[in-house]
Amino acid sequence: MGDTFQVQLQRDSRFLKADRRLDTELVDKLILQLNRIYPQILTDKEASRFRDLDVPTCVRLAELLSHLQEKGEEACREFYRALHLHAEEVYFSLPTRLDRKGPVFFLGCFSVALGVAILYYYGESKATCATSKALGLAALGLGRRVREVLIWYSEDRIKQ
């Protein structure tokens, strides 16, 4: 979890090279983002080299990732920021992002599934209290919006 951005990029590189969602247009957007906003990371000459359409996109992407790792921690961090900005679905499916969810996330998912199973199995009348407790526990491992909905639902069920 405490990996540097360079280590993360090294671990994510294989995934990024194989991901078909990183097409020519998206790779160009990432290069332009790094060049325009952070010219110290990618100079105009380097950006032109990585945007050469005569070179296949997969090769250009591999060279870009290697170049960023050589540039250092700041370059890798800014690559992740650009990826998050331009390709959020790719960013959140990276192996290092999935690892960060950890056991609490899976415990939360299990709690939600348990709550729904109890509600289904016991029916409305028997499961009000048990379901409310299960949904309350499920809220621990989830995001703020989902947590608010689950807590609201469990409080509403207790009042009935």
C-alpha positions as CSV (number, residue, x, y, z in Angstrom):
1,M,0.0,0.0,0.0
2,G,2.9,2.4,0.7
3,D,4.4,1.9,-2.8
4,T,5.9,4.9,-4.5
5,F,4.3,6.0,-7.8
6,Q,7.3,4.6,-9.7
7,V,6.8,1.2,-8.2
8,Q,3.1,1.3,-8.8
9,L,3.7,2.3,-12.5
10,Q,6.1,-0.6,-12.8
11,R,3.5,-3.0,-11.5
12,D,0.7,-1.4,-13.6
13,S,2.7,-1.2,-16.8
14,R,1.9,-4.7,-18.0
15,F,-1.8,-4.1,-17.5
16,L,-1.7,-0.7,-19.2
17,K,0.1,-2.1,-22.3
18,A,-2.5,-4.8,-22.6
19,D,-5.6,-2.7,-22.0
20,R,-7.4,-2.0,-25.3
21,R,-9.1,1.0,-23.9
22,L,-5.8,2.9,-24.2
23,D,-6.2,3.7,-27.9
24,T,-4.2,6.2,-30.0
25,E,-6.5,9.1,-29.0
26,L,-6.3,8.5,-25.3
27,V,-2.5,8.0,-25.4
28,D,-2.2,11.3,-27.2
29,K,-4.4,13.0,-24.6
30,L,-2.1,11.7,-21.8
31,I,1.0,12.9,-23.7
32,L,-0.5,16.3,-24.3
33,Q,-1.6,16.7,-20.7
34,L,1.9,15.9,-19.5
35,N,3.6,18.1,-22.1
36,R,1.3,21.2,-21.7
37,I,0.8,21.2,-17.9
38,Y,4.2,19.7,-16.9
39,P,6.7,20.5,-19.6
40,Q,9.5,19.6,-17.2
41,I,8.2,16.0,-17.4
42,L,7.7,15.8,-21.1
43,T,9.4,18.4,-23.3
44,D,8.1,19.3,-26.7
45,K,10.7,17.1,-28.4
46,E,9.8,14.1,-26.2
47,A,6.1,14.6,-26.7
48,S,6.6,14.7,-30.5
49,R,8.5,11.5,-30.3
50,F,5.7,9.8,-28.3
51,R,3.0,11.2,-30.6
52,D,4.6,9.8,-33.8
53,L,1.7,8.1,-35.6
54,D,4.1,6.0,-37.7
55,V,4.9,4.0,-34.5
56,P,2.2,1.7,-33.2
57,T,0.3,2.9,-30.2
58,C,1.4,-0.1,-28.0
59,V,5.1,0.7,-28.7
60,R,4.6,4.4,-28.0
61,L,2.8,3.6,-24.7
62,A,5.5,1.2,-23.6
63,E,8.2,3.8,-24.4
64,L,6.3,6.5,-22.6
65,L,5.8,4.3,-19.5
66,S,9.6,3.5,-19.4
67,H,10.5,7.1,-19.9
68,L,8.2,8.3,-17.0
69,Q,9.7,5.7,-14.7
70,E,13.2,7.0,-15.6
71,K,12.1,10.6,-15.0
72,G,11.2,9.8,-11.4
73,E,8.4,9.9,-8.8
74,E,6.9,13.3,-9.8
75,A,6.5,12.2,-13.5
76,C,4.8,8.9,-12.5
77,R,2.4,10.8,-10.1
78,E,1.4,13.2,-12.9
79,F,0.9,10.3,-15.3
80,Y,-1.6,8.8,-12.8
81,R,-3.3,12.2,-12.4
82,A,-3.7,12.5,-16.2
83,L,-4.9,8.9,-16.5
84,H,-7.5,9.6,-13.7
85,L,-8.6,12.7,-15.5
86,H,-8.9,11.3,-19.0
87,A,-9.7,7.6,-18.4
88,E,-11.3,7.1,-15.1
89,E,-12.5,3.6,-15.8
90,V,-9.0,2.5,-16.7
91,Y,-7.5,4.3,-13.7
92,F,-9.9,2.5,-11.3
93,S,-9.3,-0.9,-12.9
94,L,-5.5,-0.8,-12.4
95,P,-4.1,-3.6,-10.4
96,T,-2.6,-1.3,-7.8
97,R,-5.9,0.5,-7.3
98,L,-7.8,-2.8,-6.9
99,D,-5.2,-3.9,-4.3
100,R,-6.0,-0.8,-2.2
101,K,-9.5,-1.9,-1.5
102,G,-8.2,-4.5,0.9
103,P,-10.1,-6.7,3.3
104,V,-12.4,-4.0,4.6
105,F,-13.9,-3.5,1.2
106,F,-14.6,-7.2,0.8
107,L,-16.0,-7.4,4.3
108,G,-18.4,-4.6,3.5
109,C,-19.5,-6.4,0.3
110,F,-20.0,-9.6,2.3
111,S,-22.1,-7.7,4.9
112,V,-24.3,-6.2,2.2
113,A,-24.9,-9.7,0.7
114,L,-25.6,-11.1,4.1
115,G,-28.1,-8.4,4.9
116,V,-29.9,-9.0,1.6
117,A,-29.9,-12.7,2.2
118,I,-31.4,-12.3,5.7
119,L,-34.1,-10.0,4.3
120,Y,-35.0,-12.4,1.6
121,Y,-34.9,-15.5,3.7
122,Y,-36.8,-14.3,6.7
123,G,-39.2,-11.9,5.0
124,E,-40.2,-8.5,6.0
125,S,-41.7,-9.2,9.5
126,K,-39.0,-11.3,11.0
127,A,-35.9,-9.6,9.6
128,T,-36.5,-6.0,10.4
129,C,-34.1,-5.9,13.3
130,A,-31.5,-8.4,11.9
131,T,-31.5,-6.6,8.5
132,S,-31.0,-3.2,10.0
133,K,-28.0,-4.5,12.0
134,A,-26.5,-6.2,8.9
135,L,-27.0,-3.1,6.8
136,G,-25.5,-1.0,9.5
137,L,-22.4,-3.2,9.6
138,A,-22.3,-3.2,5.8
139,A,-22.0,0.6,5.9
140,L,-18.6,0.4,7.6
141,G,-16.7,-0.7,4.5
142,L,-18.4,1.4,1.8
143,G,-18.2,4.9,0.5
144,R,-19.9,7.9,2.0
145,R,-22.9,8.0,-0.3
146,V,-23.7,4.3,0.0
147,R,-23.1,4.4,3.7
148,E,-25.7,7.2,4.1
149,V,-28.3,5.3,2.1
150,L,-27.8,2.1,4.1
151,I,-27.9,3.9,7.4
152,W,-31.0,5.8,6.3
153,Y,-32.7,2.6,5.2
154,S,-31.8,0.7,8.5
155,E,-33.0,3.6,10.6
156,D,-36.3,3.8,8.6
157,R,-36.8,0.1,9.0
158,I,-36.4,0.3,12.8
159,K,-39.0,3.1,13.1
160,Q,-41.6,1.0,11.3
